[in-house]
Every structure is written in structure tokens, then in C-alpha cells.
Amino acid sequence: MTRSDDRSSTSSDNGSTTWTSDTARSIFWSWSVIGLILLTAAWFWYGASYFEEMSDACKSRVAGSSGAGTGLLLGAVPLVLAYFVAFVPLIFIGATRRVRRLNGVWMSFAVLLAQSAVAVALNELFWAGQLFQMSASAASCG
């Protein structure tokens, strides 16, 4: 019996032959869930910082100052850092613990894309579709 015959004879394989170990696979998918939670929170923080910028815009205009750019500093910078924290471990585990490294890299990108889609969708729901439309210039001061 050859090695490939031996692999095909196991019924509970579940793709473990594409990983160097079951532990690596478990860590990869666990980090994927942690990354999803992290990115969802980071997108919420992004929305909250722009909401704050928008809500303070009228007060800033009356005071003769501007709060424009606050959302970028307090929202976008942490968002970029969150993507870095979510993606670097994924690509490291995917590239070093998959039997075929390139597949691990592609899988990491696919997971990051899925995480982003879910996180943005959840936050668009929370912010009533206004996540990308909030800024100081969008404030309606009456």
C-alpha cells in the first residue's frame, strides 16, 4: 500500500493533509475568528470616530476651529493597525504551516477578504448605511 492509498483510506481526514499539523490548522482558524472580532470592533471604532467628528463639527464652526481630520486620526489609523494585527499571523501561519505555501498565502488573503466583508456589512447595518458617509463636511449645521 502506498502513502497516497493510505491517505485515501481514512474517512475522517477533513483536509488535514494540506496542513503540516492539526494544531496549525486549529490555530489558523481560531485566529481567523479572533481577526473577525477584531476587525468588526475596529470598523465600529472607525464609525464612532467619524460620528464624533460629524457631531462636533457644528460646535467647532461656532468656536472658529475645525475638527476635520479627527476621524481619520482616531478611526482610520487604528483600523489599519487592526488589519495588520489580523493579517500578519494569518499569513505567517498560512505560509509556513501549509504543505503548499502559496495555497496558504492565498487562503490568508481569502480569509482577510471574508473578514472584511462581514465586518463592514455588520457595521453598515449598525450605522444605518452611513459608515462611509460620516465626516465633518457631511454635518448639517442648522
C-alpha positions in Angstrom: 0.0 0.0 0.0 1.4 3.4 -1.0 1.3 6.5 1.1 -1.4 8.0 -1.2 -3.5 4.9 -0.8 -3.2 5.2 3.0 -4.4 8.8 2.9 -7.4 7.9 0.8 -8.4 5.1 3.1 -9.0 7.4 6.1 -12.6 8.6 6.2 -12.1 11.3 8.8 -9.3 13.2 7.0 -11.1 16.6 6.6 -8.3 18.1 4.7 -5.6 17.7 7.4 -3.1 16.5 4.8 -2.9 20.1 3.5 -1.6 21.3 6.8 1.6 20.3 8.5 -0.3 19.5 11.7 -3.9 19.6 13.0 -2.7 22.1 15.6 -1.6 24.6 12.9 -4.9 24.2 11.2 -6.7 24.9 14.5 -4.6 27.9 15.3 -5.2 29.3 11.8 -9.0 29.0 12.0 -9.1 30.2 15.6 -7.1 33.3 14.6 -9.5 33.8 11.8 -12.3 34.1 14.2 -10.3 36.4 16.5 -9.4 38.5 13.5 -13.1 38.8 12.5 -14.0 40.1 16.0 -11.0 42.5 16.0 -11.9 43.9 12.5 -15.6 44.2 13.4 -14.6 46.2 16.5 -12.1 48.3 14.5 -14.7 49.2 11.9 -17.1 50.1 14.7 -14.4 52.4 16.2 -13.9 53.9 12.7 -17.6 54.7 12.5 -17.7 56.1 16.0 -14.7 58.4 15.4 -16.3 59.8 12.3 -19.6 60.1 14.0 -17.9 62.1 16.8 -16.2 64.3 14.2 -19.5 64.9 12.5 -21.4 65.6 15.7 -18.8 68.1 16.9 -18.5 69.9 13.5 -21.2 72.5 14.3 -19.7 73.3 17.7 -16.3 73.7 16.1 -17.5 76.0 13.4 -19.2 78.3 16.0 -15.9 78.3 18.0 -14.0 79.2 14.9 -12.0 76.0 14.7 -12.3 72.7 12.9 -12.4 69.1 14.0 -11.9 67.9 10.4 -9.3 65.1 10.4 -10.1 63.8 13.8 -12.0 60.9 12.4 -9.0 60.0 10.2 -6.6 60.1 13.1 -8.7 58.3 15.6 -10.6 56.0 13.2 -8.5 55.1 10.2 -5.1 54.7 11.9 -6.4 52.1 14.4 -8.3 50.4 11.5 -5.0 50.0 9.6 -3.3 48.7 12.7 -6.2 46.2 13.3 -5.8 44.9 9.7 -2.1 44.5 10.4 -2.7 42.6 13.6 -5.3 40.4 12.0 -3.4 39.6 8.8 0.2 39.1 9.8 -0.4 36.0 11.9 -2.7 34.5 9.3 -0.2 34.9 6.5 2.6 33.6 8.7 0.7 30.5 9.7 -0.7 30.0 6.2 2.6 30.3 4.5 4.7 28.3 7.0 2.2 25.6 8.1 0.5 24.6 4.8 2.1 21.9 2.8 1.9 24.2 -0.3 3.0 27.6 0.9 1.3 29.5 -2.0 -2.0 28.0 -1.1 -1.5 29.2 2.5 -0.9 32.7 1.3 -4.0 32.7 -1.0 -6.0 31.2 1.8 -4.9 34.0 4.2 -5.9 36.7 1.6 -9.3 34.9 1.1 -9.9 34.8 4.9 -9.0 38.5 5.2 -11.4 39.4 2.4 -14.2 37.4 4.1 -13.4 39.0 7.5 -13.5 42.5 5.9 -16.8 41.8 4.1 -18.5 40.6 7.2 -17.1 43.3 9.4 -18.1 46.1 7.0 -21.6 44.6 6.5 -22.2 44.4 10.2 -21.1 48.0 10.8 -23.1 49.3 7.8 -26.1 47.7 9.5 -25.2 49.3 12.8 -24.5 52.7 11.4 -27.7 52.6 9.2 -25.7 52.6 5.9 -23.8 55.8 6.8 -20.4 54.3 7.7 -18.6 55.8 4.7 -20.6 59.0 4.6 -19.9 60.4 8.0 -17.4 63.3 8.2 -17.2 66.9 9.4 -18.1 68.1 5.9 -21.2 65.9 6.0 -22.6 67.6 9.2 -25.7 69.6 8.6 -25.4 72.6 10.9 -28.8 74.4 11.1 
